[in-house]
Amino acid sequence: MFDTVEIIKSSEIRQNPNFQRPCTVIATAHAKIYMPLEELVDLQSEHERLTKELVKAQEGLER
């Protein structure tokens, strides 16, 4: 997914124990990284896509 890895200084890391936005979590033996989903995907488009898939699946079950 990423071509390069950048090393960051600990002073660049911000901690937020009350993180409330939808996010994906990357867990390692020494840390958990919380990455907000809105920085990875268009949440509105993804919601619309999944809604269409759900409707198709429900229609398939009714047949």
C-alpha positions as a Markdown table, in Angstrom:
| # | Residue | x | y | z |
|---|---|---|---|---|
| 1 | Met | 0.0 | 0.0 | 0.0 |
| 2 | Phe | 2.8 | 2.4 | 0.8 |
| 3 | Asp | 5.9 | 2.7 | -1.3 |
| 4 | Thr | 8.1 | 4.3 | 1.4 |
| 5 | Val | 8.2 | 4.3 | 5.2 |
| 6 | Glu | 9.1 | 7.5 | 6.9 |
| 7 | Ile | 10.7 | 7.6 | 10.3 |
| 8 | Ile | 9.1 | 10.1 | 12.6 |
| 9 | Lys | 10.3 | 11.6 | 15.8 |
| 10 | Ser | 8.4 | 10.9 | 19.0 |
| 11 | Ser | 7.6 | 14.6 | 19.2 |
| 12 | Glu | 5.6 | 14.3 | 16.0 |
| 13 | Ile | 3.3 | 11.7 | 17.5 |
| 14 | Arg | 0.1 | 13.0 | 19.1 |
| 15 | Gln | -1.9 | 10.9 | 21.5 |
| 16 | Asn | -5.7 | 11.1 | 21.7 |
| 17 | Pro | -7.2 | 8.6 | 24.1 |
| 18 | Asn | -10.7 | 9.8 | 23.2 |
| 19 | Phe | -10.5 | 9.1 | 19.5 |
| 20 | Gln | -14.1 | 9.0 | 18.3 |
| 21 | Arg | -14.0 | 9.1 | 14.5 |
| 22 | Pro | -14.4 | 5.9 | 12.4 |
| 23 | Cys | -10.9 | 4.6 | 11.9 |
| 24 | Thr | -8.8 | 1.6 | 11.1 |
| 25 | Val | -6.4 | 0.2 | 13.6 |
| 26 | Ile | -2.9 | -1.0 | 12.8 |
| 27 | Ala | -1.6 | -3.0 | 15.7 |
| 28 | Thr | 2.0 | -4.1 | 16.3 |
| 29 | Ala | 3.8 | -5.6 | 19.3 |
| 30 | His | 4.7 | -2.2 | 20.5 |
| 31 | Ala | 2.0 | 0.2 | 19.3 |
| 32 | Lys | -1.5 | 0.8 | 17.9 |
| 33 | Ile | -1.9 | 3.2 | 15.1 |
| 34 | Tyr | -5.3 | 4.7 | 14.5 |
| 35 | Met | -5.9 | 6.0 | 11.0 |
| 36 | Pro | -9.1 | 8.0 | 10.3 |
| 37 | Leu | -11.1 | 6.3 | 7.5 |
| 38 | Glu | -12.0 | 9.6 | 5.9 |
| 39 | Glu | -8.3 | 10.0 | 5.1 |
| 40 | Leu | -8.4 | 6.6 | 3.3 |
| 41 | Val | -11.8 | 6.4 | 1.6 |
| 42 | Asp | -14.7 | 8.6 | 0.7 |
| 43 | Leu | -17.2 | 7.5 | 3.4 |
| 44 | Gln | -20.3 | 8.8 | 1.6 |
| 45 | Ser | -19.4 | 6.9 | -1.6 |
| 46 | Glu | -18.6 | 3.8 | 0.3 |
| 47 | His | -21.9 | 4.0 | 2.2 |
| 48 | Glu | -23.8 | 4.3 | -1.1 |
| 49 | Arg | -21.9 | 1.4 | -2.6 |
| 50 | Leu | -22.6 | -0.9 | 0.4 |
| 51 | Thr | -26.2 | 0.1 | 0.4 |
| 52 | Lys | -26.6 | -0.9 | -3.3 |
| 53 | Glu | -24.8 | -4.2 | -2.5 |
| 54 | Leu | -27.2 | -4.8 | 0.4 |
| 55 | Val | -30.3 | -4.2 | -1.8 |
| 56 | Lys | -29.0 | -6.6 | -4.4 |
| 57 | Ala | -28.3 | -9.3 | -1.8 |
| 58 | Gln | -31.8 | -8.8 | -0.3 |
| 59 | Glu | -33.4 | -9.1 | -3.8 |
| 60 | Gly | -31.4 | -12.2 | -4.4 |
| 61 | Leu | -32.8 | -13.8 | -1.2 |
| 62 | Glu | -36.4 | -13.0 | -2.2 |
| 63 | Arg | -36.1 | -14.9 | -5.5 |
